[in-house]
């Protein structure tokens, strides 16, 4: 890949090495954070799929521990770690690629004038590919987490084999790709747009000197705060589609269309069931993802993301 024109790249050339490092940073940022909050994810998925039984975050976790022991709250750790590492690699790495591609396409004046459009187009384009990598593993994760105890294997390899064996029923490996896109593309556009915008506001109104004059600690503090606030917005934007993805794994919804499931459950329920948990989960998650990503970038000498 040719290096991006220096007038857009800034002090660090955006060459193949730069994009490869960003991909690795994205894999680290998403894999570890998503896997680390598996218990919250198990509780959230079950609250969406069986709200009568699983009511609230803490009661759901207690119930899962009581019925299935500690392994019950860590179900799906394997596919979560592998799936979201792959997704993060493409989400962050390709965001940098597409952001530069669209900036070059628009030209210097237009790309500076319409920065938000560049952020939105770059993040949406990256997420299309990120979700193709994630989809088979996300479907496996949801099936593991929402199947009644003893009805579906919880080991990573055994679960993948079972999903493949029952692919006519489960629509594996890409049956959830459309609802995944409908959840993740708006989520990622919001995540990157609001992150970049909040960082811009911090460096325009709070830390008004050139970004490079502030310590790494300050810059990474701005990164975390911006990521957390962006995550809260993301959770609200993408929650109805997230509920649909979870409901798709339910046995009684086998063969139903997304529209049919949505009409049966109701729009209000899709938008609100498990939302409080998801706001906490995604806010913290997004804050730490950006912090890990920018910490890695800084360590590699690439600087932190965003600015005036």
VEXDREN-2710 file (C-alpha; in Angstrom, 1 decimal):
% VEXDREN-2710
k/r/px/py/pz
1/UNK/0.0/0.0/0.0
2/UNK/1.5/3.4/-0.9
3/UNK/2.1/5.9/1.8
4/UNK/-0.6/8.5/2.2
5/UNK/0.3/12.0/1.0
6/UNK/2.3/13.7/3.7
7/UNK/0.1/16.8/3.8
8/UNK/-2.7/14.5/5.2
9/UNK/-0.5/12.1/7.3
10/UNK/1.0/14.7/9.6
11/UNK/4.4/14.0/11.3
12/UNK/3.9/10.2/11.2
13/UNK/3.8/8.6/7.7
14/UNK/0.7/6.5/7.2
15/UNK/2.3/3.5/5.5
16/UNK/1.7/-0.2/5.6
17/UNK/3.7/-0.5/8.9
18/UNK/1.4/2.2/10.5
19/UNK/-1.8/0.4/9.4
20/UNK/-0.4/-3.0/10.6
21/UNK/0.3/-1.5/14.0
22/UNK/-3.1/0.0/14.2
23/UNK/-4.6/-3.4/13.4
24/UNK/-2.7/-5.1/16.2
25/UNK/-3.7/-2.3/18.6
26/UNK/-7.4/-2.8/17.6
27/UNK/-7.2/-6.5/18.2
28/UNK/-5.7/-6.0/21.7
29/UNK/-8.2/-3.3/22.5
30/UNK/-11.3/-5.3/21.6
31/UNK/-10.3/-8.9/22.3
32/UNK/-9.3/-8.4/26.0
33/UNK/-12.1/-5.9/26.9
34/UNK/-15.0/-7.9/25.4
35/UNK/-13.7/-11.2/26.9
36/UNK/-13.1/-9.6/30.3
37/UNK/-16.8/-8.6/30.7
38/UNK/-18.2/-12.0/29.6
39/UNK/-20.2/-12.4/32.8
40/UNK/-22.0/-9.0/32.1
41/UNK/-22.6/-10.2/28.5
42/UNK/-24.1/-13.5/29.6
43/UNK/-26.5/-11.8/32.0
44/UNK/-27.4/-9.2/29.3
45/UNK/-28.1/-11.8/26.6
46/UNK/-30.3/-13.8/29.0
47/UNK/-32.2/-10.7/30.1
48/UNK/-33.0/-10.0/26.5
49/UNK/-34.0/-13.6/25.6
50/UNK/-35.8/-14.5/28.8
51/UNK/-36.8/-11.3/30.7
52/UNK/-39.4/-13.2/32.8
53/UNK/-36.6/-15.3/34.4
54/UNK/-33.7/-12.9/34.3
55/UNK/-34.7/-9.6/35.9
56/UNK/-31.8/-7.1/36.4
57/UNK/-28.0/-7.5/36.2
58/UNK/-27.2/-8.6/39.7
59/UNK/-30.1/-11.0/40.1
60/UNK/-29.3/-12.6/36.7
61/UNK/-25.6/-13.2/37.6
62/UNK/-26.7/-14.6/41.0
63/UNK/-29.2/-16.9/39.3
64/UNK/-26.6/-18.1/36.7
65/UNK/-24.1/-18.8/39.5
66/UNK/-26.7/-20.7/41.5
67/UNK/-27.9/-22.8/38.6
68/UNK/-24.6/-23.4/36.7
69/UNK/-21.8/-22.4/38.9
70/UNK/-18.9/-20.1/38.0
71/UNK/-18.6/-21.6/34.5
72/UNK/-22.2/-20.4/33.8
73/UNK/-21.1/-16.7/33.9
74/UNK/-18.0/-17.3/31.7
75/UNK/-19.8/-19.2/28.9
76/UNK/-18.7/-18.0/25.5
77/UNK/-15.3/-16.6/26.6
78/UNK/-13.5/-18.4/23.8
79/UNK/-15.5/-17.2/20.8
80/UNK/-15.8/-13.7/22.4
81/UNK/-12.1/-13.3/22.7
82/UNK/-11.3/-14.6/19.2
83/UNK/-14.3/-13.0/17.5
84/UNK/-13.8/-9.5/18.9
85/UNK/-10.0/-9.6/18.4
86/UNK/-10.7/-10.2/14.7
87/UNK/-13.4/-7.6/14.7
88/UNK/-11.1/-5.0/16.5
89/UNK/-8.3/-5.7/14.1
90/UNK/-10.4/-4.7/11.1
91/UNK/-12.5/-2.0/12.9
92/UNK/-9.6/0.1/14.1
93/UNK/-7.0/-0.8/11.4
94/UNK/-9.4/-0.3/8.4
95/UNK/-10.8/2.9/10.0
96/UNK/-7.3/4.4/9.7
97/UNK/-7.1/3.1/6.1
98/UNK/-10.5/4.3/5.0
99/UNK/-10.1/7.7/6.8
100/UNK/-6.9/8.4/4.9
101/UNK/-8.5/7.0/1.6
102/UNK/-11.6/9.3/1.9
103/UNK/-9.4/12.3/2.9
104/UNK/-7.2/11.9/-0.2
105/UNK/-10.3/11.4/-2.3
106/UNK/-11.9/14.6/-1.0
107/UNK/-8.7/16.7/-1.1
108/UNK/-7.2/18.7/1.7
109/UNK/-9.7/21.6/1.8
110/UNK/-12.8/19.4/1.7
111/UNK/-11.5/16.8/4.1
112/UNK/-10.7/19.5/6.7
113/UNK/-14.1/21.2/6.1
114/UNK/-16.1/17.9/6.3
115/UNK/-14.1/16.0/8.9
116/UNK/-17.3/14.5/10.5
117/UNK/-18.3/13.0/7.1
118/UNK/-14.8/11.4/6.8
119/UNK/-15.1/9.9/10.3
120/UNK/-18.6/8.5/9.5
121/UNK/-17.7/7.1/6.1
122/UNK/-14.4/5.6/7.4
123/UNK/-15.9/3.9/10.4
124/UNK/-18.9/2.5/8.4
125/UNK/-16.7/1.1/5.7
126/UNK/-14.3/-0.5/8.2
127/UNK/-17.2/-2.1/10.2
128/UNK/-18.6/-3.9/7.1
129/UNK/-15.5/-6.0/7.0
130/UNK/-15.1/-6.2/10.8
131/UNK/-18.5/-7.8/11.1
132/UNK/-17.8/-10.5/8.4
133/UNK/-14.9/-11.6/10.6
134/UNK/-17.0/-11.5/13.8
135/UNK/-20.3/-13.0/12.6
136/UNK/-19.6/-16.8/12.9
137/UNK/-18.1/-16.4/16.3
138/UNK/-20.8/-14.0/17.6
139/UNK/-23.5/-16.5/16.5
140/UNK/-21.6/-19.2/18.4
141/UNK/-21.2/-17.0/21.5
142/UNK/-24.9/-16.1/21.6
143/UNK/-25.9/-19.8/21.2
144/UNK/-23.6/-20.9/24.0
145/UNK/-24.8/-18.1/26.4
146/UNK/-28.5/-18.4/25.8
147/UNK/-29.1/-22.1/25.5
148/UNK/-30.5/-23.8/28.6
149/UNK/-27.8/-25.7/30.6
150/UNK/-26.9/-29.0/29.1
151/UNK/-28.6/-28.4/25.7
152/UNK/-25.6/-27.0/23.8
153/UNK/-21.9/-27.6/24.2
154/UNK/-20.0/-24.7/26.0
155/UNK/-16.5/-25.7/24.9
156/UNK/-15.2/-23.5/22.1
157/UNK/-14.3/-26.3/19.6
158/UNK/-17.3/-28.4/20.4
159/UNK/-19.6/-25.4/20.0
160/UNK/-18.2/-24.5/16.6
161/UNK/-18.6/-28.1/15.5
162/UNK/-22.2/-28.2/16.7
163/UNK/-23.0/-24.8/14.9
164/UNK/-21.5/-26.2/11.7
165/UNK/-23.5/-29.5/12.1
166/UNK/-26.8/-27.7/12.7
167/UNK/-26.2/-24.9/10.2
168/UNK/-29.5/-25.4/8.4
169/UNK/-31.3/-24.6/11.7
170/UNK/-28.8/-22.0/13.1
171/UNK/-28.1/-20.3/9.7
172/UNK/-24.4/-20.5/10.6
173/UNK/-22.0/-18.9/9.7
174/UNK/-23.5/-15.7/8.4
175/UNK/-27.2/-15.9/9.3
176/UNK/-26.9/-13.0/11.8
177/UNK/-24.8/-10.8/9.5
178/UNK/-27.6/-8.5/8.5
179/UNK/-28.8/-7.8/12.1
180/UNK/-25.1/-7.6/13.1
181/UNK/-24.5/-5.0/10.5
182/UNK/-27.7/-3.2/11.6
183/UNK/-26.4/-3.2/15.2
184/UNK/-22.7/-2.6/14.6
185/UNK/-22.5/-0.1/11.8
186/UNK/-24.6/2.6/13.5
187/UNK/-22.8/1.7/16.8
188/UNK/-19.3/2.0/15.2
189/UNK/-20.3/5.2/13.3
190/UNK/-21.5/6.7/16.7
191/UNK/-18.5/5.3/18.5
192/UNK/-15.9/6.9/16.2
193/UNK/-17.8/10.1/15.4
194/UNK/-18.6/11.0/19.0
195/UNK/-15.1/9.9/20.1
196/UNK/-13.4/12.1/17.5
197/UNK/-15.8/15.0/18.2
198/UNK/-15.4/14.8/22.1
199/UNK/-11.6/14.7/21.7
200/UNK/-11.8/17.7/19.4
201/UNK/-13.9/19.6/22.0
202/UNK/-11.5/18.7/24.8
203/UNK/-8.5/20.1/22.8
204/UNK/-10.4/23.1/21.6
205/UNK/-12.0/24.2/24.9
206/UNK/-10.3/22.5/27.8
207/UNK/-6.7/21.7/26.8
208/UNK/-6.1/24.6/24.4
209/UNK/-2.4/24.3/23.9
210/UNK/-1.0/22.1/21.1
211/UNK/-1.9/18.5/21.9
212/UNK/1.8/17.4/21.7
213/UNK/2.7/19.7/24.6
214/UNK/0.6/17.7/27.1
215/UNK/1.9/14.6/28.8
216/UNK/1.0/11.1/27.7
217/UNK/-1.0/10.7/30.9
218/UNK/-3.1/13.7/30.1
219/UNK/-3.6/12.7/26.5
220/UNK/-4.7/9.2/27.5
221/UNK/-7.0/10.6/30.1
222/UNK/-8.7/12.6/27.3
223/UNK/-8.9/9.4/25.3
224/UNK/-10.6/7.4/28.1
225/UNK/-13.1/10.1/29.0
226/UNK/-14.0/10.7/25.3
227/UNK/-14.3/6.9/24.8
228/UNK/-16.6/6.4/27.8
229/UNK/-18.9/9.2/26.8
230/UNK/-19.0/8.0/23.2
231/UNK/-19.8/4.5/24.4
232/UNK/-22.9/5.6/26.3
233/UNK/-24.3/7.1/23.1
234/UNK/-23.4/3.9/21.2
235/UNK/-25.2/1.7/23.6
236/UNK/-28.5/3.6/23.2
237/UNK/-28.2/3.8/19.3
238/UNK/-27.5/0.1/18.8
239/UNK/-29.5/-1.6/21.6
240/UNK/-32.7/-2.6/19.6
241/UNK/-30.6/-4.4/17.0
242/UNK/-28.5/-6.0/19.8
243/UNK/-31.7/-7.4/21.4
244/UNK/-32.7/-8.8/18.0
245/UNK/-29.4/-10.6/17.6
246/UNK/-29.8/-12.2/21.1
247/UNK/-33.5/-13.2/20.4
248/UNK/-32.4/-14.8/17.1
249/UNK/-30.6/-17.5/19.1
250/UNK/-33.8/-18.6/20.9
251/UNK/-35.2/-22.0/20.0
252/UNK/-38.8/-20.8/19.7
253/UNK/-37.7/-18.1/17.2
254/UNK/-36.2/-20.7/14.8
255/UNK/-37.3/-19.8/11.2
256/UNK/-38.8/-16.5/12.1
257/UNK/-37.9/-13.3/10.2
258/UNK/-36.4/-10.3/12.0
259/UNK/-39.5/-8.3/11.4
260/UNK/-41.7/-11.0/12.9
261/UNK/-39.5/-11.2/16.1
262/UNK/-39.5/-7.4/16.4
263/UNK/-43.4/-7.2/16.1
264/UNK/-43.9/-10.0/18.7
265/UNK/-41.5/-8.5/21.3
266/UNK/-42.4/-4.9/20.7
267/UNK/-40.3/-1.8/19.9
268/UNK/-40.2/-0.6/23.5
269/UNK/-39.0/-3.9/24.8
270/UNK/-36.3/-4.2/22.1
271/UNK/-35.1/-0.7/22.9
272/UNK/-35.1/-0.9/26.8
273/UNK/-34.7/-4.5/28.0
274/UNK/-31.1/-4.8/29.4
275/UNK/-30.3/-1.2/28.3
276/UNK/-29.1/-0.1/31.7
277/UNK/-26.6/-3.0/31.9
278/UNK/-25.5/-2.3/28.3
279/UNK/-24.9/1.4/29.0
280/UNK/-22.6/0.6/31.9
281/UNK/-21.0/-2.2/29.9
282/UNK/-20.5/-0.4/26.6
283/UNK/-19.4/2.9/28.3
284/UNK/-16.7/1.2/30.3
285/UNK/-15.8/-1.1/27.4
286/UNK/-15.5/1.7/24.9
287/UNK/-13.5/3.9/27.3
288/UNK/-11.0/1.1/27.9
289/UNK/-10.8/0.1/24.2
290/UNK/-9.8/3.6/23.1
291/UNK/-7.4/3.8/26.1
292/UNK/-5.7/0.4/25.2
293/UNK/-5.6/1.4/21.5
294/UNK/-4.1/4.8/22.1
295/UNK/-1.7/3.4/24.7
296/UNK/-0.5/0.9/22.2
297/UNK/-0.2/3.6/19.5
298/UNK/1.7/5.9/21.8
299/UNK/4.1/3.0/22.8
300/UNK/4.7/2.4/19.1
301/UNK/5.5/6.1/18.6
302/UNK/2.3/6.8/16.6
303/UNK/0.7/9.3/19.0
304/UNK/-2.9/9.3/20.3
305/UNK/-6.0/9.5/18.1
306/UNK/-7.8/12.8/17.3
307/UNK/-7.2/16.5/18.1
308/UNK/-8.4/19.9/17.1
END
